[in-house]
Amino acid sequence: MLHTQPNQTACATAEALAQAMTAGTVLEGMTLLCDEGHNLTVRLGPFTGRIPREETALGIAEGTTRDIAILSRVGKPVCFVVEALEERDGVLCPLLSRRKAQEKALSAIFDQWVPGQVIPATVTHLEPFGAFVDIGCGVPSMIGVERLSVSRIPHTADRLHPGQEIFAAVLELDRARQRVILTHRELLGTWEENAALFRTGMTVPGYVRGVKDYGAFVELTANLSGLAECSSGIREGDRVSVYLKAILPERMKLKLLIIDVLPPLEEPEALRYFITGGVIDRWSYAPEGCQKAGGDTLFSSAR
């Protein structure tokens, strides 16, 4: 919201801030610094406001959220509501609460979202076990590495990068723990949808995701991999060109031949989404009539 006209207008004058405070309007400003007490200083319009440590994020006061959630906000936009319009030495210094803005966002999420709903999210932090994302107002959620894609990866950084705007689907709404559990792979297409992008006889780039004695597993898209014949010197993580020898829907298999090792890309490849909105009831990866079972997802709204 930082550069939107309504946000800029609400932050422009003391009178507009007072109206936003009365209405409980969520605004956004830029974090300038975090002091030694872990209070945030925020620029909003011509004013400099303050978010006390216990108001910087949900769970900080209770000790369930680590202080890195505060420190990592410096130099980035933060959402907040105006708590008070204090004066220091004759200068207006708004007192702000990010925690209350997040509580408002969570309340709206649990009132309006349903399992299977496709939402936008922003990647904030990556760990081997999962990707942490912002689902609005700084409210965090995590997508487990096993739910990022059908193709297996050793680290979430092999699929995403911090700051990336993505789509995700709500897997479950846990009201008791105030958590939103997300999944991602269902938006990247079924085996059939991904295989339709290729034809036998094509040579295309891919990534080696596993090397075994009997061959190398090569990822062509985030939700499509095939087995290539053994090739000496090939290592996991290599970018390679592969020749498509066969596409077998009834067995959900691709037969590949590695042609060459390719240089790494300078920029990460954009994800190909097959679903970017609406509500999903159920999702099945395997083609109809396939002899091999494959990763079905039944969202709780359809249970």
N, C-alpha and C positions, 0 to 999 in steps of 0.2 A: 504493500500500500504506500510505500515511502514517497513516491513521486506522483501519486494520484492527486487530482485537484481537491477532492473532499478532505483528504488527509492534510494537505498543505494549508487549506483554508481553516481547518479546525485548529491547527498549530500556529496560526499567523498572529493572533492577538490574545491578550488576557481574557477578553470577553468571550471569544470563541472557545478557549480552553475551559472557561467556567461552564459554558453550555455543554461541552463534551463531558465534563465531570458530572454534571447533573444527570445527563442522559446515560452515563455509563458507557460511552462510545469507546470502542477499541481503536487506538491510534498506533502509529509507528514512527520511530525515530532512529537515529544512528548512534550507536554506542561509541563514546569517545575514549573512555578508560575504565578500568576496574581498580579501585584504590586498595590500600593494604588491608582494609576490613572487608573486602569483597563486595563493596557497594558499587553500583554502576552509575557512571555519569553519562547522560544521554542528551544529544542535541535534538530539539524539536522546534522547527521554525527558527525564530530569533532567540529562543530561550534555551537554557541549560537546566535539565531536570536531573533528579536523583532517584534511583531505585535502591532502597535498602536491601541488604543481603537476603533477609528472610522473604523478601518480595520478588526476588530475581527469577525464581522458577518453582514450579510445583515440586514438593518433596525436599526442598532445601532446609526449611525450618524443622522438618521431621527427621532429617538425616538420611532419607532414602534416595536422595539425588546427590551425586558428587559435585564438588565445587568446580570441576572442569566445565560443568554446564554454565557456570558464570564466567569463568576466565575465557572461554571460547567465544563469547559474544562480542569481545572488543573488536571494533572496526566493522561490525556487521549490524544490520537493522534488527530492532527488537520491537515487539508489540507490547502495549501497556494500556492501562486505564489511568486517568488522572485521579489521584486520591485527595490532594489538597494543593492549594496555590499559596505556598509559603513565600515570605520575603526575607532576604538576607542582605543587610546593609542597603536597604532600599531597592534591591534587585529581585525581581520575581524568579523564584526557583521552584518549579512544580515538583511535587512529591508524587511518584509514579509507582504502579504495581504491575509487574509482568505476570505474577502468579494469578492475580484475579482475571487478567485477560485470558490466561490459559484455562482457568476454571470455566469461563464463559464459553470458550471454544469446545471444551470437553462436554459441557452440558448440551451444546448444540449438536455435537457428534452423536451422543447417545440418544438424543431425541429424534434425529433426522436420518442417520445412516442405518443401513441394514446389512447383514452378511451377504456377500456377493457384490456389493456396490463397488464400482470402479472409481477411484479417487486420484487426484494428483498428489505428488509428494516430492520433497526435496531431500537428496542424500546429504547427510551431515557428517557421518563418520563411518569408517569401515573397519571391521574386525574379521579374522578368518571364519568365525562362526556365524556372522550376520552383518547386515547393513542397517545402520541406524538412519531413520528418516524423520523429517519434520512434516507432520500432517496438517499443520495450520497453527499459527500463533506460537510456534515453538513447542507444541505438544509433540513428544517423541513417540516413535514406534520402532519396531525392529522387524526386518525380514530375514529369516534364517537362510543360511547359504543354500540349504537343500531346496528352498522354495523360490530361489532367484530364477532358476531355469531348469529345464529337463537335463541338459548337458551338464555334467558334473565339473566343478571347478575347485581348485585347491584353496582359493582365497576370493573373497567378494570383490577385491580390487581387479580381478580378472574380468569382471562384468560391469562394474560401476566405478564412478569417481565422485569425490566430494563436490557438492554444488550442483550435481546433475539433477535435472528435472525429469521425473519418471512418473509412470502410472503404477498403481497397485490395486489389489482387490481386498476388501475386508473379509477376512476369514472368520473372525469371531469378535464379538463385542463383550468384553469381560467387565461388567458393571461393578462387580464386587471389588476387583483390584484396580478399577478405572484404567483398563488397558485396552488398546485396540490392536488386535493381532492381524497381520497382513500376509498376503502371498503375492507373487509376481509372475510366476512361470505360466499361469493360465492365460495371460494376456499376450504371450509371445507365439501363440499358434499351436495347433495340433500337429502330429506327425504328417498327416496328409496335407495340411495347409503349407507347411514348410517344404515338404518334398515336391510340391507343385511348382516351386521356384526353380527346380533343376530338371535336366533331362539326361538320359543316358548318352554318353559321348562327350559331354561337356567337361572342360577343365576349369576348376574354380579354386579360390583360396580358402584356407581353413586353418584351424589351430589344433595342434596335437594335445589332447587332454589326458592321454594315458598310453603307456608303452608296455606291451606284454611280449612274451616269447612268440606268440602266434600272430602278432600284428599290432598296429597302432590305431587307437581310437581318435578320429579326426572330427572336430566340430565344424560344420558348415554354417549353421546358425545357432543361436542360443538354445534352440529346442530341437536341433537335428544333428546327429552324429552318425558316422559310419566307420566300418572297420577297413583299414588299409593293410595291404600286404607288408610284411616286415621289410624295413629298409635300414641299412646300417647308418649309424651316426645320428639318427633321429632322436630328439629328446622332448620330454614333456614341456609344453609352452612354446615350441617352435611354430612359426607361421610357415605353412607349406602350400604348394599348389598340388591339387589332386585331380586325377582323371576318374570320372564316374563310369564304372564298368557295368553296374546294374542297380536298379531301384526295385525293391521287392515289397510292395505294400502288404501282401498277405503274411509276410514274416516281419514286417516293420524293420527292414534292413537296407543298408546301402553297402555296396561293394566298391571299394576305392583303390586307387593306385597312386602312391606318392610320386610326383614328378620332380619336384625341386623344393629346396628350402628358400623361403622368401625373407627379405629384410623386414624388421618390425615397422608398423605404421607409426607415423609421427603424431597423428591424432587418433584417439579411440573411435571405433566404428559406432555409429548411432544404432540404437536398438530398433528392431522392426516389431511394432505392435500390431496385432490383429484385432485387438479390442481396446478402446480408449474411453468408453463410457457405458452407462447403463448398469444393470444388475444381472449377474450371472447366477443361475440356479444350480447348474451342474456343469462339469467339464470333463471330457474324456480325451486323452491324448491319442490312444490307439485308433487306427482306422476300423470302420465297421467290418466285421467278419475276420479280423486279424486273429491269427492263431496264438499270438502272444498278448497277454494282458499288459495294460500300460496305464500308469498314473492317473486314476480318476480322482476328481475333487467334487465332493458334495457339500455345498455351502449350507450352513445351519438353517438358513431361511427355507431350504427345500427339504429339511429333515422331518 
